[in-house]
Amino acid sequence: MMAIKGDEKFIQLMQEEMAQCSPEFMRAVDCLSTGDYEKAASWFQRSWMNAEDRGIREGGFLHVSREWIDAFCGSMFCAMSLGYYQDVVQMDKKFAMWLMAQPPTSRTGEKLMIDGGVPSRAGWCWYFDATVISYDHLDLFNEAVLQADMAIEYFKKNNNPGNLGYHLSKKANILQQRASAHSLTPETHQQARGDIVEAIRAMYESLLIFTEGWEEDCARPLTTMKQVANRLGVFVSDLYFVDWSSDAGKIIAHFFRQGEKGEQKRPIEQAVDLFNQACKARDEKQYELSERLFEGSLRLAPEESEYDRALKGFILYQFGVFLLHVNGLEEKRGTLSDHEFEVVRRIHDLWAQTRSLVDGISIPTLRSFSFPIWDAIQAIKEDQWIRLAGLTRFNPTTGKLEMRPLAGNTSTPERKPGLLGKLFGKKKT
């Protein structure tokens, strides 16, 4: 957990609660402190099994201590720390059912009644960290924001400023990502404007709690928020909640200067901005971000004039070149894996759109543009391998080459195997 001045009472109560738990539970906590999440998960499993063994049967239920659900939350934290984000989502669904309606069951199938009904302070810390981070990693931004709001409410109510500030900054980052995604489509700009303002507010409220180390932790997120805000026409006048004389306000002022005004950029200007950001992210090897920015640039790029069509065609071409490069296909020839074929099919479609957009523009006009769209068209015509790539797969049944058309459905990515079965004795499916 995050700990700063003002957290003393919360930490004391949390330690008193944990002191009532079994040695197995405390071994799990020790493993967490050293980052050994596999061992911690194993000890948490023993902890909740022991809680069941010590339970008392009464009124049709097996009454167990709160250690049982704390161990479950600790296991969620271990799963998140090991990268099993989908498992955390499934565990969260179980957790929600237990709290709202359906009681959990023991490993023998008996219905459980948990003392107190809810986790202890340590359990809530692990639970919120696990869910917020997992939903964020899976780009499930709505769920991540909901969990962050619940965490903020809990730590505010329980006077834990360290975790309160931490989850405010997490919420700011998630809202910024959601705003950035929605800013790429004109129809969702209004929602994106609200998100980016709330992101700045959350970061500001986090900085009101503690500012130490902000240059390392907050400078980059605030820079990104500024870029998205500019794209959406959000300026200082929208940040009515900032006290510019406070330490937090002075930090925000590094990025949003008082008196600054502006208007939302035209779609073509936004498209160019996103294209430039995509190229920068590509050069910095941030390939997933670069791909999203290329896609956003294409969604915003208009097609009204010859200049618009030529520019969008050039962006389409460069996106195809980017996909060639990051997938190692520039020198690739011969048979293709299924993944490589899907990439080639996508490049073929992008470049077909390029040629369709510039069709009808005269050669002198194409050559006169400030960006080399004419050279791009020539490069597409000369790259016959992309056009013929459908002939490059061996049929696994016949062992012969077969043709695959460059149109059809894309394959789905392989899912990472889960940890949930390991933790709770279920077979992987």
DRENDO-1510 file (C-alpha; in Angstrom, 1 decimal, always signed):
<recs>
REC; n; res; u; v; w
REC; 1; MET; +0.0; +0.0; +0.0 .
REC; 2; MET; +1.0; +3.6; -0.4 .
REC; 3; ALA; +1.9; +5.2; +2.9 .
REC; 4; ILE; +2.5; +8.9; +3.8 .
REC; 5; LYS; +2.0; +11.1; +6.8 .
REC; 6; GLY; -1.6; +10.8; +8.0 .
REC; 7; ASP; -1.8; +7.0; +7.4 .
REC; 8; GLU; -0.6; +6.0; +10.8 .
REC; 9; LYS; -4.0; +5.1; +12.3 .
REC; 10; PHE; -5.1; +3.2; +9.2 .
REC; 11; ILE; -1.8; +1.2; +9.2 .
REC; 12; GLN; -2.1; +0.5; +12.9 .
REC; 13; LEU; -5.7; -0.9; +12.6 .
REC; 14; MET; -4.7; -2.9; +9.5 .
REC; 15; GLN; -1.8; -4.5; +11.4 .
REC; 16; GLU; -4.1; -5.3; +14.4 .
REC; 17; GLU; -6.5; -7.0; +12.0 .
REC; 18; MET; -3.8; -9.1; +10.4 .
REC; 19; ALA; -2.4; -10.1; +13.7 .
REC; 20; GLN; -5.6; -12.1; +14.2 .
REC; 21; CYS; -4.9; -14.2; +11.1 .
REC; 22; SER; -3.2; -17.6; +10.8 .
REC; 23; PRO; +0.6; -18.1; +10.4 .
REC; 24; GLU; -0.1; -19.2; +6.8 .
REC; 25; PHE; -1.7; -15.8; +6.1 .
REC; 26; MET; +1.3; -14.0; +7.5 .
REC; 27; ARG; +3.7; -16.1; +5.5 .
REC; 28; ALA; +1.8; -14.9; +2.4 .
REC; 29; VAL; +2.1; -11.3; +3.5 .
REC; 30; ASP; +5.9; -11.8; +3.9 .
REC; 31; CYS; +6.1; -13.2; +0.4 .
REC; 32; LEU; +4.3; -10.2; -1.0 .
REC; 33; SER; +6.8; -7.9; +0.7 .
REC; 34; THR; +9.6; -9.7; -1.2 .
REC; 35; GLY; +7.8; -9.8; -4.5 .
REC; 36; ASP; +7.5; -13.6; -4.5 .
REC; 37; TYR; +3.9; -13.7; -5.8 .
REC; 38; GLU; +3.8; -17.4; -6.7 .
REC; 39; LYS; +4.7; -18.4; -3.1 .
REC; 40; ALA; +2.3; -15.8; -1.8 .
REC; 41; ALA; -0.5; -17.3; -3.8 .
REC; 42; SER; +0.3; -20.7; -2.4 .
REC; 43; TRP; +0.3; -19.5; +1.2 .
REC; 44; PHE; -3.0; -17.6; +0.6 .
REC; 45; GLN; -4.5; -20.8; -0.7 .
REC; 46; ARG; -3.5; -22.6; +2.5 .
REC; 47; SER; -4.8; -19.7; +4.5 .
REC; 48; TRP; -8.4; -19.9; +3.2 .
REC; 49; MET; -8.3; -23.7; +3.4 .
REC; 50; ASN; -7.4; -23.4; +7.1 .
REC; 51; ALA; -10.1; -20.8; +7.6 .
REC; 52; GLU; -12.6; -23.4; +6.3 .
REC; 53; ASP; -11.2; -26.1; +8.5 .
REC; 54; ARG; -11.5; -23.9; +11.6 .
REC; 55; GLY; -15.1; -22.9; +10.6 .
REC; 56; ILE; -18.2; -23.6; +12.7 .
REC; 57; ARG; -21.3; -25.2; +11.2 .
REC; 58; GLU; -24.5; -23.5; +12.2 .
REC; 59; GLY; -27.8; -22.7; +10.6 .
REC; 60; GLY; -27.0; -24.4; +7.4 .
REC; 61; PHE; -23.8; -22.4; +6.9 .
REC; 62; LEU; -20.1; -22.9; +7.6 .
REC; 63; HIS; -19.1; -19.8; +9.5 .
REC; 64; VAL; -15.5; -18.8; +8.6 .
REC; 65; SER; -13.3; -15.9; +9.7 .
REC; 66; ARG; -12.7; -12.8; +7.6 .
REC; 67; GLU; -9.3; -14.3; +6.8 .
REC; 68; TRP; -11.1; -16.4; +4.1 .
REC; 69; ILE; -12.1; -13.4; +2.0 .
REC; 70; ASP; -8.9; -11.6; +2.8 .
REC; 71; ALA; -6.9; -14.5; +1.4 .
REC; 72; PHE; -9.1; -14.4; -1.7 .
REC; 73; CYS; -8.3; -10.7; -2.2 .
REC; 74; GLY; -4.6; -11.4; -1.6 .
REC; 75; SER; -4.8; -14.1; -4.3 .
REC; 76; MET; -6.3; -11.5; -6.7 .
REC; 77; PHE; -3.4; -9.2; -6.0 .
REC; 78; CYS; -1.0; -12.1; -6.8 .
REC; 79; ALA; -2.8; -12.9; -10.0 .
REC; 80; MET; -2.6; -9.2; -11.1 .
REC; 81; SER; +1.1; -9.0; -10.2 .
REC; 82; LEU; +1.8; -12.1; -12.3 .
REC; 83; GLY; -0.1; -10.6; -15.3 .
REC; 84; TYR; -3.2; -12.8; -15.1 .
REC; 85; TYR; -5.5; -9.9; -15.7 .
REC; 86; GLN; -8.4; -12.0; -17.2 .
REC; 87; ASP; -8.4; -14.2; -14.1 .
REC; 88; VAL; -8.7; -11.1; -11.9 .
REC; 89; VAL; -11.8; -10.1; -13.9 .
REC; 90; GLN; -13.3; -13.6; -13.3 .
REC; 91; MET; -12.4; -13.4; -9.6 .
REC; 92; ASP; -14.0; -10.0; -9.3 .
REC; 93; LYS; -17.2; -11.3; -10.7 .
REC; 94; LYS; -17.3; -14.0; -8.0 .
REC; 95; PHE; -16.4; -11.3; -5.4 .
REC; 96; ALA; -19.3; -9.1; -6.5 .
REC; 97; MET; -21.8; -12.0; -6.3 .
REC; 98; TRP; -20.7; -12.9; -2.8 .
REC; 99; LEU; -21.1; -9.3; -1.6 .
REC; 100; MET; -24.4; -8.7; -3.3 .
REC; 101; ALA; -26.3; -11.9; -3.1 .
REC; 102; GLN; -25.0; -15.4; -3.5 .
REC; 103; PRO; -22.9; -16.7; -0.7 .
REC; 104; PRO; -19.5; -18.4; -1.5 .
REC; 105; THR; -19.1; -22.1; -1.1 .
REC; 106; SER; -16.2; -24.1; +0.6 .
REC; 107; ARG; -14.1; -26.6; -1.3 .
REC; 108; THR; -16.5; -29.3; +0.0 .
REC; 109; GLY; -19.6; -27.4; -1.4 .
REC; 110; GLU; -20.9; -26.0; +1.8 .
REC; 111; LYS; -22.3; -22.5; +1.9 .
REC; 112; LEU; -20.1; -20.1; +3.7 .
REC; 113; MET; -21.0; -17.2; +6.1 .
REC; 114; ILE; -18.0; -14.8; +6.4 .
REC; 115; ASP; -17.6; -13.0; +9.8 .
REC; 116; GLY; -18.2; -9.3; +9.0 .
REC; 117; GLY; -19.1; -10.1; +5.4 .
REC; 118; VAL; -16.4; -7.9; +3.9 .
REC; 119; PRO; -12.6; -7.8; +3.7 .
REC; 120; SER; -10.4; -6.1; +6.2 .
REC; 121; ARG; -8.3; -3.1; +5.4 .
REC; 122; ALA; -5.5; -5.2; +3.9 .
REC; 123; GLY; -8.0; -7.1; +1.8 .
REC; 124; TRP; -9.5; -4.0; +0.4 .
REC; 125; CYS; -6.1; -2.6; -0.4 .
REC; 126; TRP; -5.2; -5.8; -2.4 .
REC; 127; TYR; -8.6; -6.0; -4.0 .
REC; 128; PHE; -8.7; -2.4; -5.3 .
REC; 129; ASP; -5.1; -2.5; -6.6 .
REC; 130; ALA; -5.8; -5.8; -8.4 .
REC; 131; THR; -9.0; -4.7; -10.1 .
REC; 132; VAL; -8.0; -1.2; -11.1 .
REC; 133; ILE; -4.7; -2.3; -12.6 .
REC; 134; SER; -6.2; -5.4; -14.3 .
REC; 135; TYR; -9.1; -3.6; -15.9 .
REC; 136; ASP; -6.7; -0.8; -17.0 .
REC; 137; HIS; -4.3; -3.3; -18.6 .
REC; 138; LEU; -7.3; -4.9; -20.5 .
REC; 139; ASP; -8.4; -1.5; -21.8 .
REC; 140; LEU; -11.7; -2.0; -19.9 .
REC; 141; PHE; -11.7; +1.7; -19.0 .
REC; 142; ASN; -15.3; +2.0; -17.8 .
REC; 143; GLU; -14.8; -0.9; -15.3 .
REC; 144; ALA; -11.4; +0.5; -14.3 .
REC; 145; VAL; -12.9; +4.0; -13.6 .
REC; 146; LEU; -15.7; +2.4; -11.6 .
REC; 147; GLN; -13.2; +0.5; -9.4 .
REC; 148; ALA; -11.0; +3.6; -9.0 .
REC; 149; ASP; -14.1; +5.5; -7.8 .
REC; 150; MET; -14.9; +2.8; -5.3 .
REC; 151; ALA; -11.3; +2.8; -4.0 .
REC; 152; ILE; -11.3; +6.6; -3.7 .
REC; 153; GLU; -14.5; +6.5; -1.7 .
REC; 154; TYR; -13.3; +3.7; +0.6 .
REC; 155; PHE; -9.9; +5.3; +1.4 .
REC; 156; LYS; -11.4; +8.7; +1.8 .
REC; 157; LYS; -13.9; +7.3; +4.3 .
REC; 158; ASN; -11.2; +5.4; +6.2 .
REC; 159; ASN; -8.7; +8.3; +6.4 .
REC; 160; ASN; -6.0; +6.7; +4.3 .
REC; 161; PRO; -4.5; +9.6; +2.3 .
REC; 162; GLY; -1.6; +7.5; +0.8 .
REC; 163; ASN; -3.9; +5.1; -1.0 .
REC; 164; LEU; -6.4; +7.9; -1.7 .
REC; 165; GLY; -3.8; +9.9; -3.6 .
REC; 166; TYR; -2.5; +6.8; -5.4 .
REC; 167; HIS; -6.0; +5.9; -6.7 .
REC; 168; LEU; -6.7; +9.4; -7.7 .
REC; 169; SER; -3.6; +9.4; -9.9 .
REC; 170; LYS; -4.6; +6.0; -11.3 .
REC; 171; LYS; -8.1; +7.3; -12.1 .
REC; 172; ALA; -6.5; +10.3; -13.8 .
REC; 173; ASN; -4.4; +8.0; -16.0 .
REC; 174; ILE; -7.4; +5.8; -16.9 .
REC; 175; LEU; -9.6; +8.8; -17.8 .
REC; 176; GLN; -6.8; +10.2; -19.9 .
REC; 177; GLN; -6.6; +7.0; -21.9 .
REC; 178; ARG; -10.4; +6.9; -22.4 .
REC; 179; ALA; -10.4; +10.5; -23.4 .
REC; 180; SER; -7.5; +9.9; -25.9 .
REC; 181; ALA; -9.4; +6.9; -27.4 .
REC; 182; HIS; -12.7; +8.9; -27.7 .
REC; 183; SER; -10.8; +12.0; -29.1 .
REC; 184; LEU; -10.0; +10.0; -32.2 .
REC; 185; THR; -13.6; +9.9; -33.3 .
REC; 186; PRO; -15.6; +13.2; -33.8 .
REC; 187; GLU; -18.8; +11.6; -32.5 .
REC; 188; THR; -17.4; +11.0; -29.1 .
REC; 189; HIS; -15.5; +14.3; -28.7 .
REC; 190; GLN; -17.9; +15.7; -26.1 .
REC; 191; GLN; -17.5; +12.7; -23.9 .
REC; 192; ALA; -13.7; +12.9; -24.3 .
REC; 193; ARG; -13.8; +16.6; -23.2 .
REC; 194; GLY; -15.5; +15.6; -20.0 .
REC; 195; ASP; -13.1; +12.8; -19.4 .
REC; 196; ILE; -10.0; +14.9; -19.9 .
REC; 197; VAL; -11.2; +17.6; -17.5 .
REC; 198; GLU; -12.0; +15.0; -14.9 .
REC; 199; ALA; -8.6; +13.4; -15.4 .
REC; 200; ILE; -6.9; +16.7; -14.7 .
REC; 201; ARG; -9.1; +17.2; -11.7 .
REC; 202; ALA; -8.2; +13.8; -10.3 .
REC; 203; MET; -4.4; +14.4; -10.8 .
REC; 204; TYR; -4.8; +17.8; -9.2 .
REC; 205; GLU; -6.6; +16.3; -6.2 .
REC; 206; SER; -3.9; +13.7; -5.9 .
REC; 207; LEU; -1.2; +16.4; -5.9 .
REC; 208; LEU; -3.1; +18.2; -3.1 .
REC; 209; ILE; -2.4; +15.2; -1.0 .
REC; 210; PHE; +1.3; +14.9; -1.8 .
REC; 211; THR; +3.6; +16.5; -4.4 .
REC; 212; GLU; +6.9; +14.8; -3.6 .
REC; 213; GLY; +8.4; +13.2; -6.7 .
REC; 214; TRP; +5.8; +14.7; -9.0 .
REC; 215; GLU; +8.4; +15.3; -11.7 .
REC; 216; GLU; +9.0; +11.6; -12.0 .
REC; 217; ASP; +5.4; +10.4; -11.5 .
REC; 218; CYS; +3.2; +13.1; -13.0 .
REC; 219; ALA; +5.2; +15.1; -15.6 .
REC; 220; ARG; +4.6; +12.6; -18.4 .
REC; 221; PRO; +0.9; +11.9; -17.7 .
REC; 222; LEU; +0.2; +15.7; -17.4 .
REC; 223; THR; +2.1; +16.3; -20.7 .
REC; 224; THR; -0.2; +13.7; -22.4 .
REC; 225; MET; -3.3; +15.2; -20.8 .
REC; 226; LYS; -2.2; +18.6; -22.2 .
REC; 227; GLN; -1.9; +17.1; -25.7 .
REC; 228; VAL; -5.3; +15.5; -25.5 .
REC; 229; ALA; -6.9; +18.6; -24.0 .
REC; 230; ASN; -5.5; +20.8; -26.8 .
REC; 231; ARG; -6.9; +18.3; -29.4 .
REC; 232; LEU; -10.3; +18.7; -27.8 .
REC; 233; GLY; -10.3; +22.4; -27.2 .
REC; 234; VAL; -10.0; +22.2; -23.4 .
REC; 235; PHE; -8.0; +25.1; -21.9 .
REC; 236; VAL; -7.3; +26.7; -18.5 .
REC; 237; SER; -10.7; +28.4; -18.4 .
REC; 238; ASP; -12.2; +24.9; -18.1 .
REC; 239; LEU; -10.1; +24.1; -15.0 .
REC; 240; TYR; -12.3; +26.2; -12.6 .
REC; 241; PHE; -11.5; +23.8; -9.7 .
REC; 242; VAL; -7.8; +24.6; -9.5 .
REC; 243; ASP; -6.4; +26.9; -6.8 .
REC; 244; TRP; -3.5; +28.3; -8.7 .
REC; 245; SER; -1.8; +29.5; -5.5 .
REC; 246; SER; -1.5; +26.0; -4.0 .
REC; 247; ASP; +1.5; +23.8; -4.5 .
REC; 248; ALA; -0.7; +21.5; -6.6 .
REC; 249; GLY; -2.0; +24.4; -8.7 .
REC; 250; LYS; +1.6; +25.6; -9.4 .
REC; 251; ILE; +2.4; +22.1; -10.8 .
REC; 252; ILE; -0.7; +22.1; -13.0 .
REC; 253; ALA; +0.3; +25.6; -14.2 .
REC; 254; HIS; +3.5; +24.2; -15.7 .
REC; 255; PHE; +1.3; +22.5; -18.2 .
REC; 256; PHE; -1.8; +24.7; -18.4 .
REC; 257; ARG; -0.9; +28.4; -18.3 .
REC; 258; GLN; -3.4; +30.9; -17.0 .
REC; 259; GLY; -4.9; +33.2; -19.6 .
REC; 260; GLU; -4.3; +30.6; -22.3 .
REC; 261; LYS; -7.1; +30.4; -24.9 .
REC; 262; GLY; -7.7; +28.5; -28.1 .
REC; 263; GLU; -10.2; +26.8; -30.3 .
REC; 264; GLN; -10.7; +23.2; -31.2 .
REC; 265; LYS; -8.6; +22.3; -34.3 .
REC; 266; ARG; -10.2; +21.4; -37.6 .
REC; 267; PRO; -10.4; +17.6; -38.4 .
REC; 268; ILE; -7.5; +17.8; -40.9 .
REC; 269; GLU; -5.3; +19.5; -38.4 .
REC; 270; GLN; -6.2; +16.9; -35.7 .
REC; 271; ALA; -5.4; +14.2; -38.2 .
REC; 272; VAL; -2.0; +15.6; -39.0 .
REC; 273; ASP; -1.3; +16.0; -35.3 .
REC; 274; LEU; -2.1; +12.4; -34.6 .
REC; 275; PHE; -0.1; +11.3; -37.6 .
REC; 276; ASN; +2.9; +13.1; -36.3 .
REC; 277; GLN; +2.4; +11.6; -32.8 .
REC; 278; ALA; +2.1; +8.2; -34.4 .
REC; 279; CYS; +5.5; +8.7; -36.2 .
REC; 280; LYS; +7.1; +9.9; -32.9 .
REC; 281; ALA; +5.7; +6.9; -31.0 .
REC; 282; ARG; +7.0; +4.6; -33.8 .
REC; 283; ASP; +10.4; +6.1; -33.5 .
REC; 284; GLU; +10.4; +5.6; -29.7 .
REC; 285; LYS; +9.4; +1.9; -30.3 .
REC; 286; GLN; +6.0; +2.4; -28.6 .
REC; 287; TYR; +4.4; +0.3; -31.3 .
REC; 288; GLU; +0.9; -0.3; -29.8 .
REC; 289; LEU; +0.4; +3.4; -29.1 .
REC; 290; SER; +1.7; +4.2; -32.6 .
REC; 291; GLU; -0.9; +1.9; -34.2 .
REC; 292; ARG; -3.8; +3.4; -32.2 .
REC; 293; LEU; -2.6; +6.9; -33.3 .
REC; 294; PHE; -2.4; +5.9; -37.0 .
REC; 295; GLU; -6.0; +4.5; -36.7 .
REC; 296; GLY; -7.2; +7.7; -35.0 .
REC; 297; SER; -5.6; +9.9; -37.6 .
REC; 298; LEU; -7.4; +7.9; -40.4 .
REC; 299; ARG; -10.7; +8.2; -38.6 .
REC; 300; LEU; -10.4; +12.0; -38.4 .
REC; 301; ALA; -8.9; +12.7; -41.9 .
REC; 302; PRO; -11.5; +14.2; -44.2 .
REC; 303; GLU; -11.9; +13.3; -47.9 .
REC; 304; GLU; -13.5; +16.4; -49.3 .
REC; 305; SER; -10.8; +18.0; -51.5 .
REC; 306; GLU; -8.0; +16.6; -53.6 .
REC; 307; TYR; -5.5; +17.7; -50.9 .
REC; 308; ASP; -7.6; +15.9; -48.2 .
REC; 309; ARG; -7.7; +12.7; -50.3 .
REC; 310; ALA; -4.0; +12.8; -51.0 .
REC; 311; LEU; -3.1; +13.4; -47.4 .
REC; 312; LYS; -5.3; +10.5; -46.2 .
REC; 313; GLY; -3.8; +8.3; -48.9 .
REC; 314; PHE; -0.3; +9.1; -47.7 .
REC; 315; ILE; -1.3; +8.3; -44.1 .
REC; 316; LEU; -2.8; +5.0; -45.2 .
REC; 317; TYR; +0.5; +4.2; -47.1 .
REC; 318; GLN; +2.7; +5.1; -44.1 .
REC; 319; PHE; +0.4; +3.0; -41.8 .
REC; 320; GLY; +1.0; +0.0; -44.1 .
REC; 321; VAL; +4.8; +0.6; -44.1 .
REC; 322; PHE; +4.7; +0.8; -40.3 .
REC; 323; LEU; +2.9; -2.6; -40.1 .
REC; 324; LEU; +5.5; -4.1; -42.5 .
REC; 325; HIS; +8.3; -2.9; -40.3 .
REC; 326; VAL; +7.0; -3.8; -36.8 .
REC; 327; ASN; +6.0; -7.3; -38.0 .
REC; 328; GLY; +9.3; -8.0; -39.6 .
REC; 329; LEU; +7.8; -8.4; -43.1 .
REC; 330; GLU; +10.0; -6.0; -45.1 .
REC; 331; GLU; +12.3; -8.8; -46.2 .
REC; 332; LYS; +9.9; -11.7; -45.7 .
REC; 333; ARG; +9.1; -14.0; -48.7 .
REC; 334; GLY; +7.7; -17.5; -49.1 .
REC; 335; THR; +5.2; -19.1; -46.7 .
REC; 336; LEU; +3.5; -17.0; -44.1 .
REC; 337; SER; +2.2; -17.8; -40.7 .
REC; 338; ASP; -1.5; -17.1; -40.1 .
REC; 339; HIS; -0.6; -14.0; -38.1 .
REC; 340; GLU; +1.8; -12.7; -40.9 .
REC; 341; PHE; -0.9; -13.4; -43.5 .
REC; 342; GLU; -3.5; -11.3; -41.5 .
REC; 343; VAL; -1.0; -8.4; -41.4 .
REC; 344; VAL; -0.3; -8.7; -45.1 .
REC; 345; ARG; -4.0; -8.7; -45.8 .
REC; 346; ARG; -4.4; -5.6; -43.7 .
REC; 347; ILE; -1.6; -3.8; -45.6 .
REC; 348; HIS; -3.1; -4.8; -48.9 .
REC; 349; ASP; -6.4; -3.2; -47.8 .
REC; 350; LEU; -4.7; +0.0; -46.6 .
REC; 351; TRP; -2.8; +0.4; -49.9 .
REC; 352; ALA; -5.9; -0.4; -51.9 .
REC; 353; GLN; -7.6; +2.5; -50.1 .
REC; 354; THR; -4.6; +4.7; -50.9 .
REC; 355; ARG; -4.9; +4.0; -54.6 .
REC; 356; SER; -8.7; +4.5; -54.5 .
REC; 357; LEU; -8.4; +7.8; -52.8 .
REC; 358; VAL; -6.0; +9.4; -55.2 .
REC; 359; ASP; -7.6; +7.9; -58.3 .
REC; 360; GLY; -8.6; +10.8; -60.6 .
REC; 361; ILE; -6.0; +13.3; -59.3 .
REC; 362; SER; -3.7; +14.3; -62.1 .
REC; 363; ILE; +0.0; +13.2; -62.1 .
REC; 364; PRO; +1.3; +16.8; -62.0 .
REC; 365; THR; -1.0; +17.5; -59.0 .
REC; 366; LEU; +0.1; +14.4; -57.2 .
REC; 367; ARG; +3.8; +15.4; -57.7 .
REC; 368; SER; +3.1; +18.9; -56.4 .
REC; 369; PHE; +2.0; +17.9; -52.9 .
REC; 370; SER; +4.4; +18.7; -50.1 .
REC; 371; PHE; +4.2; +15.1; -48.9 .
REC; 372; PRO; +5.5; +12.3; -51.3 .
REC; 373; ILE; +2.2; +10.7; -52.2 .
REC; 374; TRP; +3.4; +10.2; -55.8 .
REC; 375; ASP; +6.4; +8.2; -54.5 .
REC; 376; ALA; +4.0; +6.2; -52.3 .
REC; 377; ILE; +1.8; +5.2; -55.2 .
REC; 378; GLN; +4.8; +4.1; -57.2 .
REC; 379; ALA; +6.1; +2.0; -54.2 .
REC; 380; ILE; +2.7; +0.3; -53.9 .
REC; 381; LYS; +2.7; -0.6; -57.6 .
REC; 382; GLU; +6.2; -2.0; -57.4 .
REC; 383; ASP; +5.5; -4.2; -54.3 .
REC; 384; GLN; +3.9; -7.2; -56.1 .
REC; 385; TRP; +4.6; -9.5; -53.1 .
REC; 386; ILE; +1.8; -8.0; -51.1 .
REC; 387; ARG; -0.6; -8.6; -54.0 .
REC; 388; LEU; +0.5; -12.3; -54.3 .
REC; 389; ALA; +0.9; -13.1; -50.6 .
REC; 390; GLY; -2.3; -15.2; -50.7 .
REC; 391; LEU; -0.3; -18.0; -52.4 .
REC; 392; THR; +2.0; -18.6; -49.5 .
REC; 393; ARG; +0.4; -21.2; -47.1 .
REC; 394; PHE; +0.8; -24.9; -46.9 .
REC; 395; ASN; -2.4; -26.8; -46.2 .
REC; 396; PRO; -1.7; -28.7; -43.0 .
REC; 397; THR; -3.9; -31.6; -44.3 .
REC; 398; THR; -2.6; -32.0; -47.9 .
REC; 399; GLY; +0.9; -30.6; -47.4 .
REC; 400; LYS; +0.4; -28.6; -50.6 .
REC; 401; LEU; +0.5; -24.8; -51.3 .
REC; 402; GLU; -2.9; -23.3; -51.4 .
REC; 403; MET; -4.2; -19.8; -52.2 .
REC; 404; ARG; -5.7; -17.7; -49.5 .
REC; 405; PRO; -7.7; -14.6; -50.7 .
REC; 406; LEU; -6.7; -11.2; -49.3 .
REC; 407; ALA; -10.3; -10.7; -48.1 .
REC; 408; GLY; -12.0; -12.4; -45.2 .
REC; 409; ASN; -12.1; -12.6; -41.4 .
REC; 410; THR; -9.2; -11.9; -39.2 .
REC; 411; SER; -8.0; -14.4; -36.6 .
REC; 412; THR; -8.3; -13.9; -32.9 .
REC; 413; PRO; -5.3; -13.6; -30.6 .
REC; 414; GLU; -4.2; -16.5; -28.4 .
REC; 415; ARG; -5.4; -16.2; -24.8 .
REC; 416; LYS; -2.9; -16.4; -22.0 .
REC; 417; PRO; -3.5; -19.4; -19.8 .
REC; 418; GLY; -4.9; -18.6; -16.4 .
REC; 419; LEU; -3.9; -18.8; -12.8 .
REC; 420; LEU; -7.4; -19.1; -11.3 .
REC; 421; GLY; -7.4; -22.9; -11.6 .
REC; 422; LYS; -4.0; -23.1; -9.7 .
REC; 423; LEU; -5.4; -21.0; -6.9 .
REC; 424; PHE; -8.8; -22.6; -6.4 .
REC; 425; GLY; -8.4; -26.2; -7.6 .
REC; 426; LYS; -10.2; -25.9; -10.9 .
REC; 427; LYS; -9.1; -27.4; -14.1 .
REC; 428; LYS; -8.1; -25.1; -16.9 .
REC; 429; THR; -10.5; -25.0; -19.8 .
</recs>
